[in-house]
Amino acid sequence: MRNATQILDATHLEMRWRTLSLAADLDRIERAGGAALLATDPSIDKLRRALRVLLDGSANRAEQVQMIFSDLTPPPKAAR
């Protein structure tokens, strides 16, 4: 089993790439005239909430982020 330093060493470049990719995506939306969209779109709000979870240092980050992006709407009732 790898220790924390080994895991970080093995995953740092990929984490960096994913962060840069997200930044580039948001820049493209903004350059396409989407500044207002970035300020109001619910999907962007979910991204902001997820990033806060990543940064707050709490445990179970993956579970918390998954719940942010999960659709908790009850399924429709079956017709009878």
C-alpha positions as CSV (number, residue, x, y, z in Angstrom):
1,M,0.0,0.0,0.0
2,R,1.3,3.4,-0.9
3,N,1.7,6.2,1.6
4,A,0.2,9.7,1.3
5,T,3.4,11.1,-0.3
6,Q,3.6,8.4,-2.9
7,I,-0.1,8.9,-3.8
8,L,0.4,12.6,-4.1
9,D,3.5,12.2,-6.2
10,A,1.7,9.7,-8.5
11,T,-1.4,11.9,-8.9
12,H,-0.2,15.5,-8.7
13,L,0.2,16.0,-12.5
14,E,-3.2,14.6,-13.3
15,M,-4.9,16.7,-10.6
16,R,-3.0,19.8,-12.0
17,W,-4.2,18.9,-15.5
18,R,-7.8,18.5,-14.4
19,T,-7.7,21.9,-12.6
20,L,-6.2,23.7,-15.6
21,S,-8.8,22.0,-17.9
22,L,-11.7,23.3,-15.8
23,A,-10.1,26.8,-15.7
24,A,-9.8,26.7,-19.5
25,D,-13.4,25.6,-20.0
26,L,-14.6,28.5,-17.8
27,D,-12.4,30.9,-19.7
28,R,-13.9,29.7,-23.0
29,I,-17.4,30.2,-21.8
30,E,-16.6,33.7,-20.6
31,R,-14.9,34.7,-23.8
32,A,-17.9,33.5,-25.7
33,G,-20.0,36.1,-24.0
34,G,-21.0,33.9,-21.1
35,A,-20.1,36.1,-18.2
36,A,-23.7,36.4,-17.2
37,L,-24.2,32.7,-17.7
38,L,-21.3,32.0,-15.4
39,A,-22.9,34.2,-12.7
40,T,-26.4,32.6,-12.9
41,D,-26.4,29.1,-14.3
42,P,-27.3,26.4,-11.8
43,S,-24.7,24.0,-13.2
44,I,-22.0,26.5,-12.6
45,D,-23.3,27.0,-9.0
46,K,-22.9,23.3,-8.5
47,L,-19.3,23.5,-9.7
48,R,-18.7,26.3,-7.2
49,R,-20.2,24.3,-4.4
50,A,-18.1,21.3,-5.3
51,L,-14.9,23.4,-5.4
52,R,-15.7,24.7,-1.9
53,V,-16.0,21.1,-0.7
54,L,-12.6,20.3,-2.3
55,L,-11.0,23.3,-0.5
56,D,-12.6,23.1,2.9
57,G,-10.6,20.1,4.0
58,S,-13.4,18.0,5.2
59,A,-13.5,14.2,4.9
60,N,-15.5,12.3,2.3
61,R,-15.0,14.9,-0.4
62,A,-15.9,12.5,-3.2
63,E,-19.3,11.6,-1.5
64,Q,-20.1,15.2,-0.9
65,V,-19.3,16.2,-4.5
66,Q,-21.3,13.3,-5.8
67,M,-24.3,14.4,-3.8
68,I,-24.0,18.0,-5.2
69,F,-24.2,16.6,-8.7
70,S,-26.9,14.0,-8.0
71,D,-30.5,14.5,-9.0
72,L,-32.5,14.0,-5.8
73,T,-35.8,14.6,-7.4
74,P,-38.2,11.8,-6.5
75,P,-39.1,9.6,-9.5
76,P,-42.6,10.1,-11.0
77,K,-45.3,7.8,-9.6
78,A,-46.3,4.9,-11.9
79,A,-49.6,5.4,-13.7
80,R,-52.3,3.0,-12.6
